[in-house]
Amino acid sequence: MREKNKWMSKRFYMVSALLLLLAIFTAACGGDGEATSDEDSSKGETDSITFVAWGGTTQEAQEEAWGVPFTEETGIKVNSDNTDYGMFKAMVESGNVVWDVVDVEADFAYQAAKDGLLEELDFSIIDKDELDQDFVSDYFVGSFAYSFVNAYNKDEVDGEPNGWVDFFDLEKFPGNRTAYQWPTAAVFEMALLADGVDPDDLYPLDFDRAFEKLDEIKDEILWWDTGAQSQQLLASGEVSLGHVWDGRIYPMIQEGANIEIDWNQNIKAGDVLVVPKGTKNKEAAMKFIATAVSAENQAEFANMTGFTPINVNAAELVDEELQPYLSSSHTDSQIVLDMEYWAEAIDDVLDEWNAWLLE
């Protein structure tokens, strides 16, 4: 997946004057083919737009599966940059916006909409009826979906784990674990589910109870920050079980790794696409999003990455061998990560989380 510039909290989200000056400098340098005025952009008269995401193979796939057909359809070139939340806010507040469509995490999108940093989407251009409604609001639609799952190395595990309770069972399934070192990434949710909390009663999260549960395996957790790290830890056998993105496992299985996924209580999440307030290419940005979320282009992206399309008509277009590894194929016990809740809750637990990691 991507390597994140994390939105650490609302305090981090209040960017420095340095970032603001950098945004102004970037804008002053000019973009390749920016529309010359709001009037021009309203007519769609632009030579290029800038799509911003998290880099790596995932962004390469987005550019190939979405950017190429968009350019073929419209003649508009798609430039690229990497997501940075501080820069995003600085651009909007300075009035010098040089990004047009940005791939972000949903908690950031909820807060950014509340803070007036986003354009409302034009659903006369974007067909939201075809999309997974878990990732649709007035200000964003899904980019792609995934689940946090319990993946396990079959060479290191005797038996088949079943649910997060087994992730925490060091006697039944000995060995190290790996988990994503970021509080909004379903770490607390998996701990509470393992401790017997009913999925319907997860929110608001009982952080004290979750920390107590995490204490049980803290010494056995090797934290990961990037998807590549999670893959390496599992493939090497350094960990037996891993709290990981499902889309990172399918490519490993294709390459012959003896890894399997426990889908019980998989925790669904996703990236979303937003348009910064004040973009000079608003109409073109809406058309790009419409192209990106179409069934055909979502399926193409899924085939390239292993992540789940957010267009509900795309699954049938996905390669047959991939379909069992899509999170949309495992909805019976699936829990949806509440990122609207996390947009507010992160400030309540971030300091305690960081202190706990250092204990």
C-alpha positions in Angstrom: 0.0 0.0 0.0 1.4 3.4 0.8 3.8 4.8 3.3 1.9 7.4 5.3 2.6 10.9 6.4 0.3 10.4 9.3 -2.2 13.0 10.5 -0.9 12.9 14.1 -3.7 15.0 15.7 -5.4 18.3 15.4 -2.3 19.8 16.9 -0.2 18.4 14.1 -3.0 19.4 11.7 -2.3 23.1 12.7 0.6 23.5 10.3 3.5 25.9 10.7 4.1 29.1 8.9 7.0 27.4 7.2 4.6 25.0 5.4 2.3 27.8 4.5 5.2 29.7 2.9 6.3 26.5 1.1 2.8 26.1 -0.3 2.8 29.7 -1.6 6.2 29.2 -3.1 5.0 26.0 -4.8 2.0 27.8 -6.2 4.1 30.7 -7.4 6.3 28.4 -9.4 3.2 27.4 -11.3 1.7 24.1 -12.3 1.9 22.5 -15.7 -1.0 23.9 -17.7 -3.1 25.3 -14.9 -6.3 26.9 -15.9 -5.8 30.7 -16.1 -9.0 31.7 -14.2 -12.0 30.3 -12.4 -14.0 31.1 -15.5 -11.7 28.9 -17.6 -11.8 26.1 -15.1 -15.6 26.1 -14.9 -15.6 25.5 -18.7 -13.1 22.6 -18.2 -10.4 24.5 -20.1 -7.3 23.0 -18.5 -4.4 21.1 -19.9 -3.5 19.2 -16.7 -4.6 18.3 -13.2 -2.6 17.0 -10.3 -3.6 13.8 -8.5 -2.1 13.3 -5.1 -1.7 10.0 -3.2 0.5 7.9 -1.0 3.2 6.8 -3.5 4.6 3.4 -4.1 3.0 0.7 -6.2 -0.5 1.7 -5.1 -0.2 5.1 -6.6 1.4 3.7 -9.7 -1.6 1.5 -10.1 -4.0 4.4 -9.6 -2.2 6.4 -12.2 -2.3 3.5 -14.6 -5.8 2.4 -14.0 -7.4 5.8 -13.6 -5.1 8.5 -15.0 -4.4 6.8 -18.3 -8.1 6.4 -19.3 -8.9 9.8 -18.0 -6.3 11.4 -20.3 -7.5 9.3 -23.2 -11.1 10.4 -22.6 -10.4 14.1 -22.0 -7.0 15.0 -23.3 -6.1 16.3 -19.9 -2.7 15.3 -18.5 -2.5 13.9 -15.0 0.5 15.1 -12.9 1.3 13.5 -9.5 2.4 14.4 -6.0 2.4 12.8 -2.6 -0.2 13.3 0.1 0.8 15.6 3.0 -1.9 16.8 5.3 0.0 19.9 6.5 0.6 21.0 2.9 -3.0 20.3 2.1 -4.2 22.7 4.8 -1.5 25.3 3.9 -2.5 25.4 0.3 -6.2 25.9 1.0 -5.6 28.6 3.7 -3.2 30.5 1.5 -5.6 30.4 -1.5 -2.8 28.9 -3.7 -4.1 25.4 -4.3 -2.1 23.4 -6.9 -3.6 20.0 -6.1 -6.9 18.8 -7.6 -7.8 15.3 -6.4 -6.2 13.9 -3.2 -6.3 10.4 -1.8 -6.6 10.7 2.0 -7.7 8.7 5.0 -11.4 9.0 5.9 -10.8 10.5 9.4 -8.8 13.4 7.8 -11.6 13.8 5.2 -14.3 14.2 7.9 -12.3 16.7 9.8 -11.2 18.6 6.7 -14.9 18.9 5.6 -15.8 20.2 9.0 -13.0 22.8 8.8 -14.1 24.0 5.3 -11.1 22.7 3.4 -13.0 20.6 0.8 -15.1 21.3 -2.2 -18.5 19.6 -2.3 -18.5 16.8 -4.9 -20.7 17.2 -8.0 -22.8 14.1 -8.1 -24.2 15.2 -11.5 -20.8 14.1 -12.8 -19.9 11.4 -10.3 -22.4 8.5 -10.1 -22.5 7.8 -6.4 -25.3 5.3 -6.6 -22.8 2.7 -7.9 -20.5 3.2 -4.9 -20.1 1.5 -1.6 -22.1 3.8 0.7 -19.7 3.3 3.6 -17.4 5.6 1.6 -19.7 8.3 0.3 -20.4 11.8 1.7 -21.0 15.2 0.3 -17.3 15.8 0.3 -15.7 12.4 -0.6 -16.1 9.1 -2.2 -14.1 6.0 -1.8 -10.8 5.5 -3.5 -10.5 1.8 -2.6 -11.4 -0.5 0.3 -9.5 -3.0 2.4 -9.8 -4.9 5.7 -7.5 -5.3 8.6 -7.3 -9.0 8.9 -5.4 -11.7 10.9 -3.0 -13.2 8.5 -0.8 -16.1 9.5 2.3 -18.0 8.3 1.2 -21.6 7.9 4.7 -22.8 8.4 4.7 -21.2 11.9 1.2 -21.9 13.0 -0.4 -25.2 14.0 -4.0 -25.0 13.1 -6.2 -22.2 11.8 -6.9 -19.0 13.8 -10.5 -18.0 14.0 -11.1 -14.4 15.1 -9.1 -11.8 17.0 -9.4 -13.9 20.2 -6.8 -16.3 18.6 -4.5 -13.4 17.7 -4.2 -12.8 21.5 -3.9 -16.5 22.4 -0.2 -17.0 22.9 -0.6 -20.6 24.2 -2.7 -21.9 21.3 -0.7 -19.9 18.7 2.7 -19.2 20.1 5.1 -16.7 18.4 5.5 -13.0 17.7 2.7 -10.9 16.3 2.8 -7.8 14.1 0.4 -4.9 14.1 0.1 -1.5 12.6 1.6 1.1 14.9 -1.1 3.7 14.7 -4.2 4.0 16.9 -6.8 4.7 14.2 -5.8 1.5 12.3 -8.2 -0.9 14.1 -5.7 -1.8 16.9 -8.1 -0.9 19.7 -11.0 -2.5 17.8 -9.3 -5.8 17.4 -8.3 -5.8 21.1 -11.8 -5.1 22.3 -13.3 -7.8 19.9 -10.7 -10.2 21.3 -11.8 -9.3 24.8 -15.4 -10.2 24.0 -17.0 -6.9 23.2 -19.9 -7.3 20.8 -19.3 -5.6 17.4 -22.5 -3.6 17.8 -21.1 -2.2 21.1 -17.6 -1.2 20.0 -18.2 2.6 19.8 -17.4 4.6 21.7 -14.3 2.7 22.3 -13.3 1.7 25.8 -9.7 2.7 25.6 -8.8 1.6 29.2 -10.1 -1.9 28.5 -8.3 -2.0 25.1 -5.0 -1.1 26.6 -5.3 -3.8 29.2 -6.0 -6.3 26.5 -3.0 -5.1 24.4 -0.8 -5.4 27.5 -1.3 -9.2 27.3 0.7 -9.4 24.0 2.7 -6.2 24.0 6.1 -7.9 24.5 5.3 -10.2 21.5 4.3 -7.4 19.1 6.7 -6.3 16.3 5.1 -3.1 15.0 5.0 -2.2 11.3 4.7 1.2 9.7 4.5 0.2 6.0 2.8 -2.6 4.1 6.1 -3.8 2.9 7.3 -4.3 6.5 4.2 -6.3 7.3 4.8 -8.6 4.3 8.5 -9.1 5.2 7.7 -10.0 8.9 5.1 -12.6 7.9 7.1 -14.1 5.0 10.3 -14.5 7.0 8.5 -16.3 9.8 9.7 -13.6 12.3 6.0 -13.3 13.3 3.4 -16.0 13.3 0.3 -13.8 13.0 -0.2 -10.3 11.7 -2.8 -7.5 11.9 -2.3 -6.4 8.3 -4.0 -5.0 5.2 -5.7 -7.8 3.3 -4.5 -6.3 0.0 -0.9 -7.0 1.0 -1.5 -10.7 1.3 -2.8 -11.7 -2.1 0.4 -10.7 -3.9 2.4 -12.8 -1.4 0.2 -15.8 -2.0 0.6 -15.3 -5.8 4.4 -15.4 -5.3 4.2 -18.7 -3.4 4.3 -17.5 0.3 2.6 -20.0 2.6 0.4 -17.3 4.1 -3.4 -17.5 4.8 -6.0 -15.0 6.0 -8.4 -15.4 8.9 -11.4 -13.3 7.7 -13.4 -13.7 10.9 -14.3 -10.2 12.2 -12.3 -8.5 9.5 -12.3 -4.7 10.0 -13.2 -2.8 6.9 -11.7 0.6 6.1 -10.7 2.5 3.0 -9.1 5.5 1.5 -11.2 8.3 0.0 -10.9 10.9 -2.8 -11.4 14.6 -2.0 -11.0 17.9 -3.9 -9.3 20.7 -2.0 -11.3 23.9 -1.5 -10.2 26.5 -4.1 -8.9 24.1 -6.8 -8.5 25.9 -10.1 -9.7 22.8 -12.0 -12.9 21.9 -10.2 -14.8 20.4 -13.1 -11.8 18.4 -14.4 -11.3 17.1 -10.8 -14.9 15.9 -10.7 -14.5 14.2 -14.1 -11.3 12.5 -12.8 -13.1 11.1 -9.8 -15.9 9.9 -12.0 -13.4 8.0 -14.1 -11.5 6.7 -11.1 -14.7 5.2 -9.4 -16.2 3.7 -12.6 -16.7 -0.1 -12.4 -14.1 -0.9 -15.2 -11.4 1.3 -13.8 -12.0 0.2 -10.2 -11.7 -3.5 -11.3 -8.5 -2.7 -13.2 -7.0 -1.1 -10.1 -8.1 -4.1 -8.0 -6.5 -6.6 -10.4 -3.2 -4.6 -10.2 -3.1 -4.3 -6.4 -5.4 -6.9 -4.6 -7.4 -4.1 -2.9 -11.2 -4.1 -3.0 -13.0 -1.8 -5.5 -15.5 0.6 -4.1 -17.8 0.4 -7.1 -20.3 -2.3 -6.3 -20.5 -3.4 -10.0 -16.7 -3.9 -10.2 -16.4 -7.2 -8.3 -17.7 -9.3 -11.2 -15.1 -7.7 -13.4 -12.2 -8.6 -11.1 -10.0 -11.6 -12.0 -11.6 -14.8 -10.8 -8.7 -15.9 -8.7 -8.6 -12.6 -6.8 -12.3 -12.5 -5.9 -12.0 -14.7 -2.8 -9.4 -12.3 -1.4 -11.5 -9.2 -1.7 -12.9 -7.8 1.6 -16.3 -7.5 -0.1 -16.4 -11.3 -0.3 -16.2 -11.6 3.5 -19.0 -9.5 4.9 -20.7 -12.0 7.2 -18.7 -11.0 10.3 -17.2 -7.8 8.9 -17.0 -4.7 11.1 -16.8 -1.2 9.5 -14.1 1.0 11.1 -15.8 4.2 12.2 -13.5 6.9 10.9 -16.0 9.7 11.6 -15.7 8.7 15.3 -11.9 8.6 15.0 -11.8 12.1 13.5 -12.7 13.4 16.9 -11.4 10.6 19.2 -7.7 10.7 18.0 -7.0 13.7 20.3 -8.4 11.8 23.3 -6.0 8.9 23.1 -3.0 9.9 21.0 -0.8 11.1 24.0 -1.7 8.0 26.0 -1.0 5.8 23.0 2.5 7.2 22.4 3.3 7.0 26.1 2.1 3.3 26.2 4.4 2.5 23.3 7.4 3.8 25.2 6.6 2.0 28.5 
